[in-house]
Amino acid sequence: MAGERELRDMIVETNRDVKWICRTLKKMEEKDAEVEGRLRALENWKSETAGEEKRERQIAAGAGGVVGGIVAVVVKVMGWG
């Protein structure tokens, strides 16, 4: 009888441990999914920001090129060049 009782107690304890492990793993997976989502959002925001900065630099370079071209034409027309 004592052996059966010890075996039953071990089975119950193991069952509790397995349930605890499963709950803990589920919480860890949920936390990982949350962190992964936040990381993706941050990466998307960073790439959008980098894209906007690149567009701003391209616009500025384009505007600088247009202004430089106009200045060159004016200088040539006025005979300074």
C-alpha positions in Angstrom: 0.0 0.0 0.0 2.7 2.5 0.9 4.4 1.8 -2.5 1.2 2.4 -4.4 0.6 5.6 -2.5 4.1 6.9 -3.2 3.7 6.0 -6.8 0.4 7.8 -7.0 1.9 10.9 -5.3 4.7 10.9 -7.8 2.3 10.7 -10.7 0.2 13.5 -9.3 3.3 15.6 -8.7 4.6 14.9 -12.2 1.2 15.8 -13.7 1.2 19.1 -11.8 4.8 19.8 -13.0 3.8 19.0 -16.6 0.8 21.3 -16.4 3.0 24.1 -14.9 5.6 23.6 -17.7 2.9 23.8 -20.4 1.5 27.0 -18.9 4.9 28.5 -18.6 5.8 27.6 -22.2 2.5 29.1 -23.4 3.3 32.4 -21.6 6.8 32.4 -23.0 5.4 31.9 -26.5 2.9 34.7 -26.1 5.6 37.0 -24.8 7.9 36.1 -27.7 5.1 36.8 -30.2 4.5 40.2 -28.5 8.2 41.1 -28.6 8.5 39.9 -32.2 5.5 42.1 -33.2 7.0 45.2 -31.4 10.3 44.5 -33.1 8.7 44.3 -36.6 6.8 47.5 -35.9 10.1 49.2 -34.9 11.9 47.9 -38.0 9.0 49.1 -40.2 9.1 52.5 -38.6 12.9 52.8 -39.0 12.7 51.8 -42.7 10.0 54.3 -43.3 12.0 57.0 -41.6 15.1 56.1 -43.6 13.0 56.2 -46.8 11.7 59.6 -45.9 15.2 60.9 -45.2 16.5 59.5 -48.5 13.6 61.1 -50.4 14.3 64.4 -48.7 18.0 64.2 -49.7 17.0 63.3 -53.2 14.6 66.2 -53.4 17.2 68.6 -52.0 19.8 67.3 -54.5 17.3 67.7 -57.3 16.4 71.2 -56.3 20.1 72.0 -56.0 20.7 70.7 -59.5 17.8 72.8 -60.9 19.0 75.9 -59.2 22.6 75.3 -60.3 21.3 74.9 -63.9 19.3 78.1 -63.8 22.3 80.0 -62.4 24.5 78.6 -65.2 22.0 79.7 -67.8 21.7 83.2 -66.3 25.5 83.6 -66.0 25.9 82.5 -69.7 23.2 84.8 -70.9 24.6 87.7 -69.0 28.0 87.0 -70.5 29.8 86.3 -67.3 30.7 82.8 -68.1 
